[in-house]
Amino acid sequence: MQEAQVGYVKTSDFMSGLKAGVSIAIGYFPVAVTFGLLSKSSGLTLAETLSMSLIVYAGAAQYIALNLLSLGTGIAEIILATFILNSRHFLMSASIQARSAKEPLWKKMIYAFGITDETFSVASLKSGKITAGFMFGLGGIAYGSWAMSTLLGYMFGASLPDVLKESMGIALYAMFIALLVPSLSKSQKILTLALSGAGFNFLFTYFELLSTGWSLITSALLASIGVEWLYGKRRGRRKV
């Protein structure tokens, strides 16, 4: 007996993706609620806030864009900073593509939009081929949670107790730590990259050499180029 399909997507794969994405949906709630609250406090309209979550759909990039907007940073700097920050998605998408089942390109183009650090991690742990049904379920519940939580944060975040609002303010930092620390413990290269990037940014901002937006962009580029050059030379020495 063939498995039931909904819109050419196997329901078994879709439900499997939904179940796998429940934990992501729960984790997105405080971060997205905080984003909605901060967006309103920064003067963005509901439409602008929702548009960022529905179209950009990149937690860290949205927070950084919000901060840069509040500092009066130019649009070009914000776009470039977002592009550099999200350039890792090229690698994540390529990795998913290498393990994806043979399916129409249009399906892959749709679920590629929903690839985030969290959905990529879950999909990477899946055994066997990665199907469109699984990715639709996984990405769908995560995307829905992010959008709905952003809406709730914008509309009702101000009515939350002050203690809760202050504690949720560290949600972004908690997310960064959760993503960064496991990688730091496994790779000296990533640790070097993080420290050098932070060092460059500190120097540029402390001595007021660059604006906030360009400081972030330049620090990321210099750290990436420097670390790749350093570790490239090390690999060359080992081959000799």
N, C-alpha and C positions, 0 to 999 in steps of 0.2 A: 504493500500500500504506500503510495506516495505521500510525502508530508504536505500538509496544507500550506498554501501560499497566499499572501496578501500583497497585492501590487507587485508580483514577481519576487517577493521576499519570503523566504521560509519562516513560518511563524516560530518554529523551534529555535532557530538561530536568533531571531528577533527577541524572543523571551529570554534567551540565555544572555544576550547583550543587556537587556533591561536589568536583569538580576545582578549582573556584574557591575552595573553602573550605579546601583543604589547607594553604595558607600561614597561615591564621588558626589552624587546629588546632595547627600547630607553634608559633606565637607564643604561644598560650595555655598551653602546657605549663609553662614555668618560672614563670609568674605564678600559675597554679592550684596547682602543687606547693608553692610558697612559702606560699600561703594555707592549704593543708592543714597544713603544718608549723607555721605560726604559730597556727592554730586549736587544735591539740593543745597547744602551749606555753601558750596562754591558758586552758586548762582545759575547752574544749568537748569534748563526746563525739563519737565518730565519726558517730552519727546526726544530731547537731546540725550538724556541719560539712557533711555531705553534703546535709542538708536546705537549708542556705543556698545551696549551689551548684546544687541541682536546682530549688528553688522561686524563690529570689531571682534567681539567675543574672545578677549584675551585679558585675563585678570590682571596680571602684572603690568601689561602695557596700558591698560585702562587707568590704573592707579597712577602710573607715571605721567600719562597724558593729562590727567586731572591736575596733578601737581604742577606740571609745566604750564598749563592753562592759567592756573591761579597766580603763577609768577609772571604772566604776560609774555611767555615765550612765543616766538614766531611759529607759524604753521609748518614751515619747511623743517624746522628743527624737530618738531613733534613727530612729523611723518618719518623723518630719517631715524630718529631714536626708536620709534616703534618698529620700523623695518629691521634695524640691527638687532633689537631685542628679540624679535620673533624669527630671525633667520634660522634658528635651530629647527624650525618646523619643516624646512626643506629636507633635513636629515631624517626627521621622524617620519615624514610622509614616504620618503624613499625606502625606509626600513619596513613600513607597513606594506608598501607595494611589493616588496620582495617576497612577502609571505602571503599575499592576498590570493584568493581563489580566482580562477579565470572567469571574469564576469564583464559585462558591458562597461565601457569607459565612463558613461554618464553616471552610473551608480558610484563609481570610485570618486568622481569629481564632487558628488554631493556629500559623501561621508568624509571626504578629506577636510571639508570645512570644519567638522566637529572634532578634529584631532587636536588635543591639548596635551600638556605634560601628563595629566592624570589619566586621560583615556588612552594615551599611547602606552603608559606603563601597564595598564590592565590588559590591553590588546596584546602587548608583547609577551605577557605571561600565558596567553591562551595557547593550548596545544593544537597542533594541526594547522590547517589553512584558515586564514581570517576571511570570513565571508561578509558581504554587504549587509546581510540581515543582522549579523552580530554587531557590526559597526553602527548601523542605524539605531539599534536598541541602545547600545552603549552611549553613543553620542547624543541621541535624542533625549534621554532622561537627564544627562548632564547639562545640555543646552537649555532644556526647559527649566531646570532648577535654577540655573544662573539668571535667566531672564525674569522668572517669577520672583526670585529673591531680590533682584535689583528693584523691581516694581514695589515690593513690600517695603524695602528699605527707604525708598523715596517717599512713599505715601505715609508710612506709619513709623518710620525710624525715629522721628523727632519726639514721639510720645513714649519712647522707651525710657526706663529709669536711667539717670545720669551714670550710675555705676556700671550699668550694662553697656551703655554707649561708649564709655571710656575703655572698657575691657575689650569691646569689639574693635576698637581703633587699632589694636595690635594684631588684628587678623591677618593683615598683609604681611607683617614681619614674620608671623608664625608660618604662613604659607611659604615664604622665601626660605626660612630655615628648614622646613620640612623637605623642600625640594633640593636644597643645597648640601645639607649636612651628610646625607647618605653618599652623595657623590664625592664629597671631600674626603671621607673616610676610606674610599676605595682608590682614589686617584690623586697622586701628588701633582700631576699636571693641572687638574681642575683647581686644586688648592692654590697653586702658584698663580693661576689665571685670576681667581677671585681676589687674592691679596694684592696683586699688581694693579688690577683695575680699580680697587678701592684706594690704593695709594696714589695713583694718577689723579683720580677724581678729587681726593683731599687736597693735593697740591694746587690743582687748577682753581678750586673754589676758595681755598684759604688765602692764596695770594691774588685772588680776583683776576686771574689771567683770562678766563673764559666765562661766558654766561652759563647758567645752570644746564640748559639744554645741550649746548655745544661741549660743555665739560663732560657730560655723560657719554655723548657720542664719541668724542676724542679718546676718552679713557678706555672705552670698550675696544676701539680699534687698535690703539697702541698696545694694550694688554694682549689682545689676540695675536697681533703680528709678532710682538716680542716673545711671547711664550712659544709660538710655533717655530720661530727662528731658533730659540734656545734649545728646544727639544729636538729640532731637526738636526742641529749640530751634534747633539749627543748621540743620536742614532747613527750619524755618519761616522763618528769616532768608533762606535762599537763594531761597525762593519770592516774597519781597517785592520 
